[in-house]
Amino acid sequence: MKKHSASATITHPAYLDEVWTGQNGNAFLKSLKAHGFSESFPCARGFFEAFANVPEGIVCSDERVRIPRMVTLDFVAQLLLADEEDLDRFVHVYKGRLPLIFSHSNCGGSLAKYEELRQFGNLPKGTHPDDVAIAHTQKLGRELESHYSHLVINDAPHTARGVFVDGTGRLDSWALDAPPFFKSSAAGCGLSPEFILKEVSTICSIARGGHSFGARFTPDRPFYVLVTAKDDRQRKALHDLCEEVAEAHNGCVKVGSWSPE
């Protein structure tokens, strides 16, 4: 098992204030606020590059894991792959097509699953939350015939301004000249609406929690859920699904959507 490392970031309200203020000057965010996603996205710097490559691996949707050209699934949502239909569908699409698969340290999803298993006494003594992420991702890697690595990152705060919900299966959001965004590839992988709903809901809760920008998200400066779809039919379906999540956040989560049609 190969381990990679990432640089540390200080967790402090003053640090988050500074990052937040700096991000507000980004051209993509300013255009998004003024004109909406469907108009802003095709004009964004890096738009064409964002669709230029096919995915090379699978990693958590956590924006702190900065690896381009990846299929991204939130760890909590990955756990739903225990559902036979979703697992079969995902493996059918990607078996042998994703050379790499990563878990990462300090994953909120693995901590939640660790606590669940611990409460029911289903963990061997001495198990660490990272061990849950490692074991689960190794298992998925075997199913997909992917090479597994564990990424070591500091437990820095989340600084994502939104989440891309990608139905195209190709979006590389790191190619865009934009602040960090979470990314969900579930729709592009053919996974169920229930899977997508759970993933987007989990990401929104993380973003509005205490280990992120949290209360800085308001109706005037919302957390964006941005759908990229392969056609207008998929766009409408995903937009409506994401609106179900946004309704629970009192205007602090805003949905936008785009398709080439």
C-alpha positions in Angstrom: 0.0 0.0 0.0 1.5 3.3 -1.1 1.0 6.4 0.9 0.9 10.0 -0.4 1.1 13.2 1.7 -0.6 16.6 1.4 0.4 19.9 3.0 -1.1 21.1 6.3 -3.5 24.1 6.7 -4.2 25.9 9.9 -7.7 25.6 11.3 -8.7 29.0 12.7 -11.7 31.4 12.2 -9.4 34.1 11.1 -7.9 31.8 8.5 -11.3 30.9 7.2 -12.3 34.6 7.1 -9.2 35.3 5.0 -9.8 32.5 2.6 -13.5 33.3 2.3 -12.8 37.0 1.5 -10.1 36.1 -1.0 -12.4 33.6 -2.8 -15.1 36.3 -3.2 -13.0 38.1 -5.7 -12.7 35.0 -8.0 -14.2 35.7 -11.5 -16.1 32.5 -11.7 -17.8 33.1 -8.3 -18.6 36.7 -9.2 -20.1 35.6 -12.5 -22.0 32.8 -10.8 -23.6 35.3 -8.4 -24.4 37.8 -11.0 -25.5 35.7 -14.0 -26.2 32.1 -12.7 -24.6 28.9 -13.6 -26.0 28.1 -17.0 -24.7 31.4 -18.4 -21.4 31.5 -16.4 -20.2 27.9 -16.8 -19.5 27.8 -20.6 -17.5 31.1 -20.2 -15.5 30.0 -17.3 -11.7 29.8 -17.7 -10.7 26.2 -18.1 -14.2 25.1 -19.3 -12.9 23.1 -22.3 -10.0 21.6 -20.4 -12.5 20.4 -17.7 -14.0 18.0 -20.3 -10.8 17.1 -22.2 -9.8 13.9 -20.4 -11.4 10.6 -19.2 -11.2 9.7 -15.5 -8.1 7.9 -14.3 -9.2 6.8 -10.9 -11.6 7.1 -8.0 -11.1 9.3 -4.9 -13.3 10.8 -2.2 -15.4 13.9 -3.1 -13.6 15.8 -0.4 -12.2 19.0 -1.9 -9.1 18.8 0.2 -8.0 15.8 -1.8 -6.7 17.6 -4.9 -6.1 15.0 -7.5 -7.3 15.8 -11.1 -9.1 13.5 -13.5 -10.8 11.4 -10.9 -14.3 9.9 -10.4 -15.3 11.2 -7.0 -17.7 9.7 -4.5 -18.2 10.8 -0.9 -17.1 8.1 1.5 -20.5 8.0 3.2 -22.1 7.5 -0.2 -19.5 4.9 -1.1 -20.8 2.9 1.9 -24.2 2.7 0.1 -22.4 0.6 -2.6 -23.3 -2.3 -0.2 -26.6 -2.0 -2.0 -26.4 -4.9 -4.6 -27.9 -3.0 -7.5 -25.7 0.1 -7.1 -22.6 -2.0 -6.5 -23.3 -4.1 -9.6 -24.0 -1.0 -11.7 -20.9 0.8 -10.6 -18.6 -2.2 -11.1 -20.1 -2.9 -14.5 -19.4 0.6 -15.7 -15.9 1.0 -14.2 -14.3 -2.4 -13.7 -10.9 -2.4 -15.4 -11.3 1.3 -16.4 -10.0 3.1 -13.4 -6.3 2.3 -12.8 -6.2 4.1 -9.4 -8.3 4.2 -6.2 -7.5 6.3 -3.1 -8.7 6.4 0.5 -7.6 9.3 2.7 -6.9 10.1 6.3 -9.1 12.4 8.4 -12.2 11.5 6.4 -15.4 12.6 8.1 -17.4 9.8 6.4 -15.0 7.1 7.7 -15.3 8.6 11.2 -19.1 8.4 11.1 -19.0 4.8 10.0 -16.3 4.0 12.6 -18.6 5.4 15.4 -21.6 3.4 14.0 -19.6 0.1 14.0 -18.0 0.9 17.4 -21.5 1.4 19.1 -22.5 -2.0 17.9 -19.3 -3.6 19.0 -18.3 -4.6 15.5 -14.7 -3.3 15.5 -11.6 -5.2 16.6 -9.8 -3.6 19.5 -7.3 -0.8 18.4 -9.2 0.0 15.2 -8.7 3.6 14.0 -11.2 5.5 11.8 -8.7 5.5 9.0 -8.6 1.7 9.1 -12.3 1.8 8.2 -11.6 3.9 5.1 -8.6 1.8 4.1 -10.5 -1.6 4.5 -13.5 -0.3 2.6 -11.6 1.3 -0.3 -9.3 -1.7 -0.7 -12.4 -3.9 -1.0 -13.8 -1.6 -3.7 -10.4 -1.5 -5.4 -10.4 -5.3 -5.7 -13.8 -5.3 -7.2 -12.7 -2.7 -9.8 -9.3 -4.2 -10.4 -7.7 -0.8 -9.4 -4.4 -0.1 -7.8 -5.0 1.1 -4.2 -3.2 3.9 -2.3 -3.9 5.8 0.9 -3.6 9.6 0.9 -2.4 11.2 4.1 -3.8 14.7 4.6 -4.0 17.1 7.5 -7.4 17.6 9.1 -7.7 21.1 7.6 -11.1 22.9 7.4 -13.2 22.5 4.2 -13.0 25.6 2.0 -15.3 24.5 -0.8 -17.8 27.0 -2.1 -20.1 24.3 -3.6 -20.3 20.9 -5.1 -20.4 19.9 -8.7 -22.9 17.1 -9.4 -21.6 15.7 -12.6 -23.8 13.6 -14.9 -21.4 13.6 -17.8 -18.8 11.3 -16.2 -16.0 13.5 -17.5 -15.9 16.7 -15.5 -12.5 17.5 -14.0 -13.4 20.5 -11.9 -9.7 21.1 -10.9 -9.2 22.4 -14.5 -11.5 25.4 -13.8 -10.1 28.7 -12.6 -12.4 28.6 -9.5 -12.2 28.1 -5.7 -12.3 24.5 -4.4 -15.5 22.6 -5.0 -16.6 19.2 -3.7 -17.5 16.9 -6.6 -20.0 14.0 -6.9 -19.6 11.7 -9.9 -22.5 9.4 -8.8 -24.9 10.5 -11.6 -22.3 10.0 -14.3 -21.6 6.5 -12.9 -25.3 5.5 -13.4 -25.9 5.2 -9.6 -29.4 5.5 -8.2 -31.3 8.8 -7.3 -31.2 7.6 -3.7 -27.4 7.4 -3.8 -27.1 10.8 -5.3 -29.5 12.4 -2.8 -27.6 10.9 0.1 -24.3 12.1 -1.2 -25.3 15.7 -2.0 -27.1 15.9 1.3 -24.1 14.8 3.2 -21.8 17.2 1.4 -24.1 20.2 2.1 -24.2 19.2 5.8 -20.4 19.1 5.9 -20.1 22.5 4.1 -22.5 24.2 6.6 -20.9 22.6 9.6 -18.3 23.7 12.1 -15.3 22.3 10.2 -16.0 24.4 7.1 -17.3 27.9 6.2 -20.5 27.1 8.0 -22.6 30.1 8.9 -20.7 32.2 6.3 -23.1 30.7 3.8 -26.2 32.8 3.5 -28.9 33.4 0.9 -26.7 36.2 -0.5 -23.6 34.0 -0.5 -24.9 30.5 -0.8 -23.3 27.1 -1.0 -23.7 26.2 -4.7 -24.9 22.8 -5.9 -24.0 22.8 -9.6 -25.3 20.2 -12.0 -23.3 19.4 -15.2 -25.4 17.1 -17.4 -25.0 15.2 -20.7 -28.4 16.4 -22.0 -31.4 18.5 -20.9 -33.4 15.5 -19.7 -30.7 14.5 -17.3 -30.2 18.1 -16.3 -33.8 18.6 -15.3 -33.9 15.3 -13.3 -30.7 16.1 -11.4 -31.7 19.7 -10.8 -35.0 18.6 -9.2 -33.2 16.0 -7.1 -30.8 18.6 -5.8 -33.5 21.1 -5.1 -34.9 18.5 -2.6 -31.6 18.9 -0.7 -31.5 22.7 -0.9 -35.0 23.0 0.6 -33.7 21.9 3.9 -31.1 24.8 4.1 -33.3 27.9 4.2 -31.9 29.5 1.1 -28.3 29.0 2.0 -27.9 26.3 -0.6 -28.6 27.3 -4.2 -28.9 24.9 -7.2 -27.8 25.7 -10.7 -27.6 23.4 -13.7 -26.1 23.2 -17.2 -26.2 20.9 -20.2 -24.8 21.3 -23.7 -28.4 21.3 -25.2 
